[in-house]
Amino acid sequence: MKRVITVYNTIYSAVYKFIRKYPVLFCAALAAVLIAYPFLLPDDFLRGMSTKILLYIVIVSSMNVVNGYSGQFTMGHAGFLAAGAYTAAILMTRCGFSFWLALPLAGFAAALCAAAAGFLGSILSGLYLAMVTLGFSEILRIIALNWISLTGGPLGIKGIPPPKIAGWTLRGSYPMYFLMLALAALMLFFTWRVINSKYGKAWISIRENEAAAASLGINIRKYKIMNMAYAGFWAGIAGAFIAVYYRYIDSTMFGIDENCNILAMTIVGGMGTFAGPFAGVIAVNVISEVFRFASEYRLVIYAVLIILMMHIRPQGLAGISENANRLKNTMFLGDGI
């Protein structure tokens, strides 16, 4: 096992050095691959799987902003997904809003929910905050389940219209893949900018030493709530995409198992790293497909996976290794991500 870990670290370091030396070439090559990729796949199933991976990259990246960069620990991201999905679905089916207008409103609705959870938990930390966010997520799910006149209750909301651009309906595996690719690119760009701004540095300061950050004049409660709201906004955007992608939502899509799914991807990939969500999402989705025959034991599989990761590579697949501390605050490792 030690040999496998050594080989992985060697390959990871080599890839990182290449990216650091040729960042423009890497970004151009990655963009070309992602654009050409769906046309190389033989069927809609694989394109749908790729779209799902892009979707979860956005979701896990938004959780990583909280769990990885601010030192807070949330387990209730599915609730923010639900807030965004139901907001978009209700606006589009009941009020006649277009997807492009409902999309930012869904993000803002989820951001408000996340800010409320952040306010309630701003004086807490660790597992106490995790329990508050998990409970808040369950409250949102139960509201969606029981407010039948607004959310459809157990039957959910059906017939959600697909997005349109200049009269062209975005329907099918190709358009939805590129829509999700665009949303993921926007989310990652803005997150990169925010993490490297004064707000991101304040979050990292709070994570490293809350007392020291407060002594420097950083308003701890304010920045914690902002951190939760920013993460909630992108979770809401992802929720809006879920609504138009499946064209149906109900409360069972946002339960505790989904919270565990998102948390597993975040931990496996590596918290506090920009590349962590990529690695975690791909790894967990591949494992989920391999063990699809045992889907009823999914939570057990996630638990075993997290335990193994904590034992073998506690910093996550894309986390910084002990011999690479000098690479912190750079593009794909440490706090620069």
The 8 nearest C-alpha neighbors of each residue, nearest first, counted from 0:
[[1, 3, 2, 4, 311, 5, 6, 7],
 [0, 2, 4, 3, 5, 6, 311, 7],
 [1, 3, 5, 0, 4, 6, 7, 8],
 [4, 2, 0, 6, 5, 1, 7, 8],
 [3, 5, 7, 1, 2, 6, 8, 0],
 [4, 6, 2, 8, 3, 7, 1, 9],
 [5, 7, 9, 3, 4, 8, 2, 10],
 [6, 8, 4, 10, 9, 5, 11, 3],
 [9, 7, 11, 5, 6, 10, 12, 4],
 [10, 8, 6, 12, 7, 11, 5, 13],
 [11, 9, 13, 7, 12, 8, 14, 6],
 [10, 12, 8, 14, 9, 13, 7, 15],
 [11, 13, 15, 9, 10, 14, 8, 16],
 [14, 12, 10, 16, 15, 11, 9, 17],
 [15, 13, 17, 11, 12, 16, 10, 18],
 [14, 16, 12, 18, 17, 13, 19, 11],
 [17, 15, 19, 13, 18, 14, 20, 12],
 [16, 18, 20, 14, 15, 19, 21, 13],
 [19, 17, 22, 15, 21, 16, 20, 25],
 [18, 20, 16, 17, 22, 21, 15, 330],
 [19, 21, 17, 18, 16, 22, 15, 23],
 [20, 22, 18, 24, 19, 23, 17, 25],
 [23, 21, 18, 25, 24, 19, 26, 20],
 [24, 22, 26, 25, 21, 27, 18, 28],
 [25, 23, 27, 21, 22, 26, 28, 18],
 [24, 26, 22, 28, 23, 27, 29, 18],
 [27, 25, 29, 23, 28, 24, 30, 22],
 [26, 28, 30, 24, 29, 25, 23, 31],
 [27, 29, 31, 25, 26, 30, 24, 32],
 [28, 30, 26, 32, 31, 27, 25, 33],
 [31, 29, 27, 33, 32, 28, 26, 34],
 [32, 30, 28, 34, 29, 33, 35, 27],
 [31, 33, 29, 35, 30, 34, 36, 28],
 [32, 34, 36, 30, 31, 35, 29, 37],
 [35, 33, 31, 32, 36, 30, 37, 177],
 [34, 36, 32, 33, 38, 37, 31, 39],
 [35, 37, 33, 39, 38, 32, 34, 40],
 [38, 36, 40, 39, 35, 46, 173, 34],
 [39, 37, 36, 40, 35, 41, 34, 173],
 [40, 38, 36, 37, 41, 35, 42, 46],
 [41, 39, 37, 38, 42, 45, 46, 36],
 [40, 42, 39, 43, 45, 38, 46, 44],
 [43, 41, 44, 40, 45, 46, 47, 37],
 [42, 44, 46, 45, 47, 172, 41, 40],
 [43, 45, 47, 46, 42, 48, 172, 41],
 [46, 44, 48, 47, 43, 42, 49, 40],
 [45, 47, 43, 49, 48, 44, 37, 172],
 [48, 46, 50, 44, 45, 49, 43, 51],
 [47, 49, 45, 51, 46, 50, 44, 52],
 [50, 48, 46, 52, 51, 47, 45, 53],
 [51, 49, 176, 47, 53, 52, 48, 54],
 [50, 52, 54, 48, 49, 53, 47, 55],
 [53, 51, 49, 55, 54, 50, 56, 48],
 [54, 52, 56, 50, 51, 55, 49, 179],
 [55, 53, 51, 52, 57, 56, 50, 179],
 [54, 56, 58, 52, 57, 53, 59, 51],
 [55, 57, 53, 59, 54, 58, 276, 60],
 [56, 58, 60, 55, 54, 59, 183, 61],
 [59, 57, 55, 61, 60, 56, 234, 62],
 [58, 60, 62, 56, 61, 276, 57, 55],
 [61, 59, 63, 57, 62, 58, 276, 56],
 [60, 62, 230, 64, 58, 63, 59, 233],
 [63, 61, 59, 64, 65, 60, 66, 230],
 [62, 64, 67, 60, 66, 65, 61, 270],
 [65, 63, 61, 68, 62, 67, 66, 230],
 [66, 64, 63, 62, 69, 67, 71, 68],
 [67, 65, 72, 63, 71, 70, 64, 68],
 [271, 68, 66, 270, 63, 64, 65, 69],
 [67, 69, 271, 64, 203, 65, 70, 202],
 [68, 70, 202, 206, 65, 203, 71, 205],
 [69, 71, 206, 66, 68, 67, 72, 205],
 [72, 70, 66, 69, 65, 124, 125, 73],
 [71, 73, 66, 129, 125, 128, 70, 65],
 [74, 72, 129, 132, 75, 66, 128, 71],
 [73, 75, 133, 129, 132, 76, 258, 262],
 [76, 74, 133, 132, 136, 77, 78, 73],
 [75, 77, 79, 78, 74, 258, 80, 62],
 [76, 78, 80, 253, 258, 79, 75, 81],
 [79, 77, 136, 81, 76, 80, 75, 139],
 [78, 80, 82, 109, 81, 76, 77, 231],
 [81, 79, 238, 77, 235, 234, 83, 78],
 [80, 82, 78, 84, 79, 83, 85, 253],
 [81, 83, 79, 109, 80, 85, 84, 86],
 [235, 84, 82, 105, 238, 86, 80, 109],
 [83, 85, 238, 239, 81, 242, 87, 86],
 [84, 86, 88, 87, 82, 83, 89, 81],
 [87, 85, 83, 105, 89, 84, 88, 82],
 [88, 86, 101, 90, 239, 84, 105, 85],
 [87, 89, 85, 91, 86, 90, 92, 84],
 [90, 88, 92, 86, 93, 91, 87, 85],
 [91, 89, 94, 87, 96, 88, 93, 92],
 [90, 92, 96, 95, 88, 89, 94, 93],
 [93, 91, 89, 90, 95, 88, 94, 159],
 [92, 94, 89, 90, 91, 95, 88, 96],
 [95, 93, 90, 96, 91, 92, 89, 97],
 [94, 96, 91, 92, 93, 90, 97, 89],
 [97, 95, 91, 90, 94, 101, 100, 98],
 [98, 96, 100, 99, 91, 101, 95, 162],
 [97, 99, 101, 162, 100, 102, 96, 91],
 [100, 98, 102, 97, 101, 103, 162, 96],
 [99, 101, 97, 98, 102, 96, 103, 104],
 [100, 102, 98, 87, 104, 99, 103, 105],
 [101, 103, 105, 99, 104, 100, 98, 239],
 [104, 102, 106, 105, 101, 107, 100, 236],
 [105, 103, 107, 101, 106, 102, 108, 100],
 [106, 104, 83, 108, 86, 102, 103, 235],
 [105, 107, 235, 232, 236, 103, 109, 104],
 [106, 108, 110, 104, 109, 105, 232, 111],
 [109, 107, 105, 111, 110, 106, 104, 83],
 [108, 110, 235, 112, 79, 82, 106, 231],
 [109, 111, 232, 228, 231, 107, 113, 108],
 [112, 110, 114, 108, 109, 113, 115, 107],
 [113, 111, 109, 115, 110, 114, 116, 108],
 [112, 114, 110, 116, 228, 231, 115, 111],
 [115, 113, 228, 117, 111, 224, 116, 112],
 [116, 114, 118, 112, 117, 113, 111, 119],
 [117, 115, 113, 119, 114, 118, 120, 132],
 [116, 118, 114, 224, 120, 115, 119, 121],
 [119, 117, 115, 121, 120, 116, 114, 224],
 [120, 118, 116, 117, 121, 115, 122, 131],
 [119, 121, 117, 123, 118, 128, 122, 116],
 [122, 120, 118, 123, 117, 220, 119, 223],
 [121, 123, 120, 124, 119, 220, 118, 128],
 [124, 122, 120, 128, 121, 127, 125, 119],
 [125, 123, 128, 127, 71, 126, 122, 72],
 [124, 126, 127, 128, 72, 129, 71, 123],
 [125, 127, 129, 128, 130, 124, 72, 73],
 [126, 128, 130, 129, 125, 124, 123, 131],
 [129, 127, 124, 131, 123, 130, 126, 120],
 [128, 130, 73, 126, 74, 132, 127, 72],
 [129, 131, 133, 127, 128, 132, 134, 126],
 [132, 130, 128, 134, 129, 133, 135, 127],
 [133, 131, 75, 135, 129, 134, 130, 73],
 [134, 132, 75, 130, 136, 74, 135, 131],
 [133, 135, 137, 131, 136, 132, 130, 138],
 [136, 134, 132, 138, 137, 133, 131, 139],
 [137, 135, 78, 75, 133, 139, 134, 138],
 [136, 138, 140, 134, 139, 135, 141, 133],
 [139, 137, 135, 141, 136, 140, 142, 134],
 [138, 140, 142, 136, 137, 141, 78, 143],
 [139, 141, 137, 143, 138, 142, 250, 144],
 [142, 140, 144, 138, 143, 139, 137, 145],
 [143, 141, 139, 145, 144, 140, 146, 138],
 [144, 142, 140, 141, 146, 145, 150, 250],
 [143, 145, 152, 141, 142, 153, 250, 146],
 [144, 146, 152, 142, 147, 143, 141, 153],
 [147, 145, 143, 148, 142, 149, 152, 150],
 [146, 148, 152, 151, 150, 145, 149, 144],
 [147, 149, 146, 151, 150, 152, 145, 143],
 [150, 148, 147, 146, 151, 89, 152, 143],
 [151, 149, 147, 152, 143, 146, 155, 148],
 [150, 152, 147, 155, 154, 156, 149, 148],
 [151, 153, 147, 144, 145, 150, 154, 155],
 [152, 154, 155, 144, 151, 249, 250, 145],
 [155, 153, 152, 151, 249, 156, 157, 150],
 [154, 156, 249, 151, 153, 248, 152, 150],
 [155, 157, 248, 247, 151, 150, 249, 154],
 [158, 156, 247, 159, 246, 155, 248, 154],
 [157, 159, 246, 160, 247, 156, 92, 161],
 [158, 160, 246, 157, 243, 92, 88, 247],
 [161, 159, 158, 243, 246, 162, 91, 92],
 [160, 162, 243, 169, 170, 159, 163, 168],
 [163, 161, 98, 169, 168, 160, 164, 243],
 [162, 164, 168, 167, 169, 166, 165, 161],
 [163, 165, 167, 166, 168, 162, 169, 99],
 [166, 164, 167, 163, 168, 162, 169, 99],
 [165, 167, 164, 163, 168, 169, 162, 161],
 [168, 166, 164, 163, 165, 169, 162, 170],
 [167, 169, 163, 170, 162, 166, 164, 161],
 [170, 168, 174, 162, 163, 161, 167, 175],
 [169, 171, 168, 174, 161, 175, 172, 162],
 [170, 172, 173, 174, 175, 169, 43, 176],
 [171, 173, 175, 174, 176, 43, 46, 47],
 [172, 174, 176, 175, 171, 177, 37, 46],
 [175, 173, 177, 169, 176, 172, 171, 178],
 [176, 174, 178, 172, 177, 173, 179, 171],
 [177, 175, 50, 173, 179, 174, 178, 172],
 [176, 178, 180, 174, 179, 175, 181, 173],
 [179, 177, 175, 181, 180, 176, 174, 182],
 [180, 178, 182, 176, 181, 177, 183, 175],
 [179, 181, 177, 183, 178, 182, 176, 184],
 [182, 180, 184, 178, 179, 183, 177, 185],
 [183, 181, 179, 185, 184, 180, 186, 178],
 [182, 184, 186, 180, 185, 181, 57, 179],
 [183, 185, 181, 187, 182, 186, 188, 180],
 [186, 184, 182, 188, 183, 187, 189, 181],
 [185, 187, 183, 189, 184, 188, 190, 182],
 [188, 186, 190, 184, 185, 189, 191, 183],
 [189, 187, 185, 191, 190, 186, 184, 192],
 [190, 188, 192, 186, 191, 187, 193, 185],
 [189, 191, 193, 187, 192, 188, 194, 186],
 [190, 192, 188, 194, 189, 193, 187, 195],
 [191, 193, 189, 195, 190, 194, 196, 188],
 [192, 194, 196, 190, 195, 191, 199, 189],
 [195, 193, 199, 191, 196, 192, 190, 200],
 [194, 196, 192, 193, 199, 191, 200, 197],
 [197, 195, 193, 199, 198, 194, 192, 200],
 [196, 198, 200, 199, 201, 195, 193, 194],
 [199, 197, 201, 196, 200, 202, 193, 194],
 [200, 198, 194, 202, 196, 201, 197, 193],
 [199, 201, 197, 203, 202, 198, 204, 196],
 [200, 202, 204, 198, 199, 203, 197, 205],
 [203, 201, 69, 199, 205, 200, 204, 68],
 [202, 204, 206, 200, 68, 205, 69, 201],
 [205, 203, 201, 207, 206, 202, 212, 200],
 [206, 204, 209, 202, 208, 203, 207, 212],
 [207, 205, 70, 69, 203, 204, 208, 202],
 [206, 208, 204, 205, 203, 209, 70, 69],
 [209, 207, 211, 205, 210, 206, 204, 212],
 [208, 210, 205, 212, 211, 213, 206, 207],
 [211, 209, 213, 212, 208, 214, 205, 215],
 [210, 212, 214, 208, 213, 209, 215, 204],
 [211, 213, 209, 215, 214, 210, 205, 204],
 [214, 212, 217, 210, 216, 215, 211, 209],
 [213, 215, 211, 212, 216, 210, 217, 209],
 [216, 214, 212, 213, 217, 211, 210, 218],
 [215, 217, 213, 214, 218, 212, 219, 211],
 [218, 216, 213, 212, 219, 215, 201, 214],
 [217, 219, 221, 220, 222, 216, 213, 212],
 [218, 220, 222, 221, 217, 223, 213, 205],
 [221, 219, 223, 222, 121, 218, 224, 122],
 [222, 220, 224, 218, 223, 219, 225, 217],
 [221, 223, 225, 224, 219, 220, 226, 218],
 [222, 224, 226, 220, 225, 221, 219, 227],
 [223, 225, 117, 227, 221, 226, 114, 222],
 [226, 224, 222, 228, 223, 227, 229, 221],
 [225, 227, 223, 229, 224, 228, 222, 65],
 [226, 228, 224, 230, 225, 113, 229, 114],
 [227, 229, 110, 114, 231, 225, 113, 230],
 [230, 228, 232, 226, 231, 227, 225, 110],
 [229, 231, 61, 227, 228, 232, 233, 62],
 [230, 232, 110, 228, 234, 113, 109, 229],
 [233, 231, 106, 110, 235, 229, 234, 230],
 [234, 232, 236, 235, 231, 230, 106, 61],
 [233, 235, 231, 237, 80, 236, 232, 58],
 [83, 236, 234, 106, 238, 109, 232, 80],
 [235, 237, 233, 106, 239, 238, 234, 102],
 [238, 236, 234, 240, 235, 239, 233, 241],
 [237, 239, 84, 80, 83, 235, 241, 240],
 [240, 238, 84, 242, 236, 87, 83, 241],
 [239, 241, 237, 242, 238, 243, 244, 236],
 [242, 240, 238, 244, 239, 243, 245, 237],
 [241, 243, 239, 84, 240, 246, 244, 245],
 [244, 242, 246, 161, 240, 241, 245, 159],
 [243, 245, 241, 246, 242, 240, 175, 161],
 [244, 246, 247, 243, 242, 241, 248, 159],
 [247, 245, 159, 243, 242, 244, 158, 157],
 [248, 246, 157, 245, 156, 242, 159, 158],
 [247, 249, 155, 156, 242, 157, 246, 250],
 [250, 248, 155, 251, 252, 156, 153, 154],
 [249, 251, 252, 144, 140, 253, 143, 153],
 [252, 250, 253, 249, 254, 140, 153, 248],
 [253, 251, 250, 249, 254, 248, 257, 81],
 [254, 252, 77, 251, 250, 257, 81, 78],
 [255, 253, 256, 257, 251, 252, 258, 77],
 [254, 256, 258, 257, 259, 253, 137, 77],
 [257, 255, 259, 258, 254, 260, 298, 253],
 [256, 258, 260, 259, 255, 254, 253, 77],
 [257, 259, 255, 261, 77, 256, 260, 75],
 [260, 258, 256, 262, 257, 261, 263, 255],
 [259, 261, 257, 263, 258, 262, 256, 264],
 [262, 260, 264, 258, 263, 259, 59, 257],
 [261, 263, 259, 265, 264, 260, 258, 266],
 [264, 262, 260, 266, 265, 261, 267, 259],
 [265, 263, 279, 267, 261, 280, 262, 266],
 [264, 266, 262, 263, 268, 267, 59, 276],
 [267, 265, 269, 263, 268, 264, 270, 262],
 [266, 268, 315, 279, 264, 269, 265, 263],
 [279, 269, 267, 275, 278, 316, 315, 276],
 [315, 268, 270, 275, 318, 266, 317, 314],
 [271, 269, 67, 272, 63, 266, 265, 275],
 [67, 270, 272, 68, 334, 63, 333, 269],
 [273, 271, 336, 275, 274, 333, 270, 332],
 [272, 274, 336, 275, 331, 271, 276, 332],
 [273, 275, 277, 272, 276, 331, 317, 278],
 [274, 276, 268, 269, 317, 272, 278, 277],
 [277, 275, 279, 268, 278, 60, 59, 56],
 [278, 276, 275, 274, 280, 279, 56, 281],
 [279, 277, 268, 275, 281, 276, 280, 282],
 [268, 280, 278, 264, 267, 276, 282, 281],
 [281, 279, 264, 283, 277, 282, 278, 276],
 [280, 282, 284, 278, 279, 283, 285, 277],
 [283, 281, 279, 285, 280, 284, 278, 286],
 [282, 284, 286, 280, 285, 281, 279, 287],
 [285, 283, 287, 281, 286, 282, 280, 288],
 [284, 286, 288, 282, 287, 283, 281, 289],
 [285, 287, 289, 283, 284, 288, 290, 282],
 [288, 286, 284, 290, 285, 289, 291, 283],
 [287, 289, 291, 285, 286, 290, 284, 292],
 [288, 290, 286, 287, 291, 285, 292, 284],
 [291, 289, 287, 292, 288, 293, 286, 294],
 [290, 292, 288, 294, 293, 289, 287, 286],
 [291, 293, 290, 294, 289, 295, 288, 287],
 [294, 292, 291, 290, 295, 296, 297, 287],
 [293, 295, 297, 291, 296, 292, 290, 287],
 [296, 294, 293, 297, 298, 292, 299, 291],
 [297, 295, 299, 294, 293, 298, 300, 301],
 [296, 298, 300, 294, 299, 295, 301, 293],
 [299, 297, 301, 300, 296, 302, 256, 259],
 [300, 298, 302, 296, 297, 301, 303, 304],
 [299, 301, 297, 303, 298, 302, 304, 296],
 [302, 300, 304, 298, 299, 303, 305, 263],
 [301, 303, 299, 305, 304, 300, 298, 306],
 [304, 302, 306, 300, 301, 305, 307, 299],
 [303, 305, 301, 307, 302, 306, 300, 308],
 [306, 304, 308, 302, 307, 303, 309, 301],
 [307, 305, 303, 309, 308, 304, 302, 310],
 [308, 306, 310, 304, 305, 309, 311, 303],
 [307, 309, 305, 311, 312, 310, 306, 313],
 [310, 308, 313, 306, 307, 312, 311, 305],
 [311, 309, 307, 308, 312, 313, 306, 305],
 [312, 310, 308, 309, 307, 313, 4, 0],
 [311, 313, 308, 314, 315, 309, 310, 316],
 [312, 314, 309, 315, 308, 310, 311, 269],
 [313, 315, 318, 312, 269, 319, 316, 320],
 [269, 316, 314, 318, 268, 267, 313, 317],
 [315, 317, 268, 318, 269, 267, 278, 275],
 [318, 316, 275, 269, 315, 268, 274, 278],
 [319, 317, 314, 269, 315, 316, 272, 320],
 [318, 320, 332, 333, 323, 314, 317, 321],
 [321, 319, 323, 322, 318, 324, 314, 8],
 [320, 322, 323, 324, 319, 314, 325, 318],
 [323, 321, 320, 324, 325, 319, 326, 8],
 [322, 324, 320, 325, 321, 326, 319, 327],
 [325, 323, 326, 327, 322, 321, 319, 320],
 [324, 326, 323, 327, 322, 328, 329, 333],
 [327, 325, 324, 323, 329, 332, 328, 333],
 [326, 328, 333, 329, 325, 324, 332, 334],
 [335, 329, 327, 334, 333, 326, 330, 332],
 [330, 328, 335, 327, 332, 326, 331, 333],
 [329, 331, 335, 336, 332, 328, 19, 273],
 [330, 332, 336, 273, 274, 329, 272, 335],
 [333, 331, 272, 319, 327, 329, 330, 336],
 [334, 332, 327, 328, 272, 335, 319, 336],
 [333, 335, 328, 336, 327, 271, 272, 332],
 [336, 334, 328, 329, 330, 333, 332, 327],
 [335, 273, 272, 334, 331, 330, 332, 333]]
